[in-house]
């Protein structure tokens, strides 16, 4: 399978198109309102692209026969960045009536960014899930989806509530892991920790089940009627 085939099979063009439309809407809003209220969405979308790009690169290496020695570091990097994609859902907290621009436009803008981020997350998750299923079977692959989803929910809590960023694992590792240790010892002492982790831990795999079923239906060969 060629590199272009990998890109087509793993949804590059829909993701790129929806991203371009979203960035265009932000630019239009900036000119309309003369305010940078939603400019942060572009940066959050870039972060949502990061796990997807890593997954695409990993898929190319998978097809070339590379094993765990090469793919394991990429998987760890992907796992650290994966929450950035579903994280966009939490940006809805920023939506409220603002001067000049009607709220329906901002809701549509936010929805497009959330949907794009979620799609990027599912597309990147699909790469690893398929690889694990090919090597170790469907049960292992779905176990990976479940564990990843829970860790994703926890990562979103770290980002939204405690304001940690993905790169802090490299720049402030001791402080970050001290905070994680406190969460493990007394999870109920931290508001939203359990609820956010469980919410995304359920929503991500449920949405992936729907995504997988839809993709299977689209790719199913049509039989003559």
Secondary structure, 3 states (H helix, E strand, C coil): CCHHHHHHHCCHHHHHHHHHHHHHHHHHHHHHHCCCCCCHHHHHHHHHHHHHHHHHHHHHHHHCCCCHHHHHHHHHHHHHHHHHHHHHHHHHHHCCCCCCCCHHHHHHHHHHHHHHHHHHHHHHHHHHHHHHHHHHCHHHHHHHHHHHHHHHHHHHHHHHCCCCCCCHHHHCHHHHHHHHHHHHHCHHHCCCHHHHHHHHHHHHHHHHHHHHHHHHHHHCCCCCC
